[in-house]
Amino acid sequence: MDKPLGKSSGEITIDVHLNGLDKQLAKAKELVDTIKKARSLADDLAQAMENLEAEV
């Protein structure tokens, strides 16, 4: 979207620039996926630690 979106009424004009928004959303989704993977790994590690403690 190279052209800004705009809406005007009387003397009030609102311009919205969406350049780069898709890229930022993709980065945010990638970050969420990374956080989910890290949480899963932490849960796996916690379970492994509990199993080790139970054996001792």
Secondary structure, 3 states (H helix, E strand, C coil): CCCCEEEEECCEEEEECCCCHHHHHHHHHHHHHHHHHHHHHHHHHHHHHHHHHHHC
